[in-house]
Amino acid sequence: MTTNPTAAILIIGDEILSGRTTDSNINTIARFLGALGIDLREVRVVHDEADQIIETVNALRNTYEYLFTTGGIGPTHDDITADCMAKAFGVDISEHPAALKLLMDRSIAMGWTLNENSRRMARIPHGAELIKNPVSAAPGFQLGNVFVMAGVPKIMEAMLEDVAPRLRTGARVLSRTLKLSYVGESAAADALREINARYPDLSLGSYPYGLSLDGAFGTHLVVRGRDAEQVDAATNELKAALASVVEAGKARNPLASFEEITA
Amino acid sequence: MTTNPTAAILIIGDEILSGRTTDSNINTIARFLGALGIDLREVRVVHDEADQIIETVNALRNTYEYLFTTGGIGPTHDDITADCMAKAFGVDISEHPAALKLLMDRSIAMGWTLNENSRRMARIPHGAELIKNPVSAAPGFQLGNVFVMAGVPKIMEAMLEDVAPRLRTGARVLSRTLKLSYVGESAAADALREINARYPDLSLGSYPYGLSLDGAFGTHLVVRGRDAEQVDAATNELKAALASVVEAGKARNPLASFEEITA
């Protein structure tokens, strides 16, 4: 369990904190890391404010093996992420020749003139390696264990493709999900606790849905872990326990049931 | 600007970090706080892990005027938020008579027997005030400047109704949004920077959309601030500047245009 790489995400952007935009990058990166067996341990969202960004970057990059940031690398005055990264690492920042070429090539392809503002996107901290942006050319960059990516979800997702081969991977987390319908979450709590106590390397979680008095309700029970045999054994034990729970639950609600689902 | 209350959000839940669930509570709370003139300064997402929760709660409650947490107050073994709050504040925790009554009343109404696991949801740190849960009865609680709410979005949203009257409010942030179409973000960067420099109390942001080579693309330009006259004046200056930007942009793409939108 302890040998998997750890990671954090830092979302940089007033638009999330103001409520203007609903973040979707956290989930995209969380799934990406899960598939690589990298443990996402923490997420933070901060303002476009230099001191807060620098302090947070240094806290997270020193705590986790990898830090992924999104946002603040565009052409406008509130795009301060690259400068903040340079300050956090104590390195200089200047126009990166390969980054500038990427921007110029795209300008030519689009029939544009590269203006001074767009050209700002070629400013990269010294020592950084570029991250490809197949969508709109302006690159992200990797500085040490920090991966600096765009905030626009489509671009961020494309950048992850270039990031993946650079990461140390771990044992992928496997999961199986049982859907318990028309039975309250608390009815399954004993089984969850007891089985988890016998499988301390696994994580058994329960996530209720539809809690209003009308309509369907129930709980998703998820068995997660890296050892397939253990996950299967615990799932089978949970199924046996749920059979009893459902049997007792039918007295209260004849619709009580459970099934395994792919979630 | 500095007299508005500040706030942070702490999302407690493996299901967000594992990628199983996409968080929607951040956006709900962000909009709720924005409407009350409370500045959301930071968000963190952590695991169902006692040490990390306690440390994070103490860091955030001592930095910001309010802290809102979601998740981990259900009936199962991984619901450890209430115990963590008691530890973070150095107070005891035990069954709260009013909370227990709420759970029992609901059990009776539903024709259920309240089991030991559900009864755990009546354990509340000493000194806390309950937060009403009109959806499924099990209450949240307020301990000092920390508001502990459910993770299920429907319940969390309902709890905010009971929280709102307890909060000191500030000057609501006003915003106006201009949609610049078929013109790159960088073309507006000069205007944004110059106008923001003349209105330092405002925040001018730009959020590109549709950055692929095909299809529609452009930028949303947002003027935000608490002084309506300043917001209007800056928006008018931005409109004048965008008229020139669009005029120049038409040479590149005849579809170039801008309009004010309600966003």
Contacts between the chains, C-beta under 8 A, distances in Angstrom:
chain1	res1	chain2	res2	distance
A	11	B	43	7.8
A	14	B	203	6.5
A	14	B	205	5.9
A	14	B	224	8.0
A	15	B	205	6.5
A	15	B	207	5.8
A	15	B	222	7.8
A	16	B	26	7.0
A	16	B	27	7.8
A	16	B	30	7.2
A	16	B	43	7.5
A	17	B	30	6.0
A	17	B	40	4.7
A	17	B	41	7.1
A	17	B	42	7.8
A	17	B	43	7.1
A	18	B	30	6.5
A	18	B	34	6.1
A	18	B	40	7.5
A	18	B	173	7.0
A	18	B	175	7.8
A	18	B	224	6.9
A	19	B	27	5.7
A	19	B	30	3.4
A	19	B	31	3.8
A	19	B	33	7.6
A	19	B	34	5.1
A	19	B	40	7.7
A	20	B	175	7.6
A	20	B	207	7.7
A	20	B	222	6.8
A	20	B	263	7.1
A	21	B	27	7.9
A	21	B	207	7.1
A	22	B	24	6.8
A	22	B	26	7.7
A	22	B	27	4.2
A	23	B	23	7.4
A	23	B	26	6.5
A	23	B	27	7.5
A	24	B	22	6.8
A	26	B	16	7.0
A	26	B	22	7.7
A	26	B	23	6.5
A	26	B	45	7.1
A	27	B	16	7.8
A	27	B	19	5.8
A	27	B	21	7.8
A	27	B	22	4.2
A	27	B	23	7.5
A	30	B	16	7.1
A	30	B	17	6.0
A	30	B	18	6.5
A	30	B	19	3.4
A	31	B	19	3.8
A	33	B	19	7.6
A	34	B	18	6.1
A	34	B	19	5.0
A	40	B	17	4.7
A	40	B	18	7.5
A	40	B	19	7.7
A	41	B	17	7.1
A	41	B	46	7.8
A	41	B	47	6.5
A	41	B	52	7.9
A	42	B	17	7.7
A	42	B	44	6.7
A	42	B	45	6.7
A	42	B	46	5.7
A	42	B	47	7.8
A	42	B	52	7.5
A	43	B	11	7.8
A	43	B	16	7.5
A	43	B	17	7.1
A	43	B	43	7.6
A	43	B	44	6.7
A	43	B	45	3.8
A	44	B	42	6.7
A	44	B	43	6.7
A	44	B	44	5.1
A	44	B	45	7.7
A	45	B	26	7.1
A	45	B	42	6.7
A	45	B	43	3.8
A	45	B	44	7.7
A	46	B	41	7.8
A	46	B	42	5.7
A	47	B	41	6.5
A	47	B	42	7.8
A	48	B	205	7.8
A	52	B	41	7.9
A	52	B	42	7.5
A	74	B	185	5.9
A	74	B	206	7.2
A	74	B	208	6.7
A	75	B	184	8.0
A	75	B	185	5.7
A	75	B	186	3.9
A	75	B	189	5.1
A	76	B	185	6.4
A	76	B	186	7.6
A	76	B	188	7.4
A	76	B	189	4.5
A	76	B	192	5.4
A	76	B	193	7.1
A	76	B	205	7.8
A	76	B	206	4.8
A	77	B	189	6.7
A	77	B	192	6.1
A	77	B	193	3.9
A	77	B	196	6.3
A	77	B	204	7.8
A	78	B	192	7.9
A	78	B	203	7.7
A	78	B	204	7.4
A	78	B	205	5.6
A	78	B	206	7.4
A	110	B	213	7.6
A	111	B	252	6.7
A	112	B	184	7.2
A	112	B	252	6.6
A	115	B	186	5.5
A	115	B	187	6.9
A	115	B	189	8.0
A	117	B	186	3.9
A	117	B	187	7.7
A	117	B	189	3.5
A	117	B	190	6.5
A	118	B	184	7.0
A	118	B	186	3.9
A	120	B	189	8.0
A	135	B	211	5.5
A	135	B	212	5.8
A	136	B	211	4.2
A	136	B	212	7.5
A	152	B	208	6.2
A	152	B	209	7.7
A	152	B	211	6.0
A	154	B	211	6.8
A	154	B	212	7.1
A	155	B	211	6.3
A	173	B	18	7.1
A	175	B	18	7.8
A	175	B	20	7.6
A	184	B	75	7.9
A	184	B	112	7.2
A	184	B	118	7.1
A	185	B	74	5.9
A	185	B	75	5.7
A	185	B	76	6.4
A	186	B	75	3.8
A	186	B	76	7.6
A	186	B	115	5.5
A	186	B	117	3.9
A	186	B	118	3.9
A	187	B	115	6.9
A	187	B	117	7.7
A	188	B	76	7.5
A	189	B	75	5.1
A	189	B	76	4.5
A	189	B	77	6.7
A	189	B	115	8.0
A	189	B	117	3.6
A	190	B	117	6.6
A	192	B	76	5.5
A	192	B	77	6.1
A	192	B	78	7.9
A	193	B	76	7.1
A	193	B	77	3.9
A	196	B	77	6.3
A	203	B	14	6.6
A	203	B	78	7.8
A	204	B	77	7.9
A	204	B	78	7.4
A	205	B	14	5.8
A	205	B	15	6.4
A	205	B	48	7.7
A	205	B	76	7.8
A	205	B	78	5.6
A	206	B	74	7.2
A	206	B	76	4.8
A	206	B	78	7.4
A	207	B	15	5.8
A	207	B	20	7.7
A	207	B	21	7.1
A	208	B	74	6.7
A	208	B	152	6.2
A	209	B	152	7.7
A	211	B	135	5.5
A	211	B	136	4.3
A	211	B	152	5.9
A	211	B	154	6.7
A	211	B	155	6.2
A	212	B	135	5.8
A	212	B	136	7.6
A	212	B	154	7.0
A	213	B	110	7.6
A	222	B	15	7.8
A	222	B	20	6.8
A	224	B	14	8.0
A	224	B	18	6.9
A	252	B	111	6.7
A	252	B	112	6.5
A	263	B	20	7.2
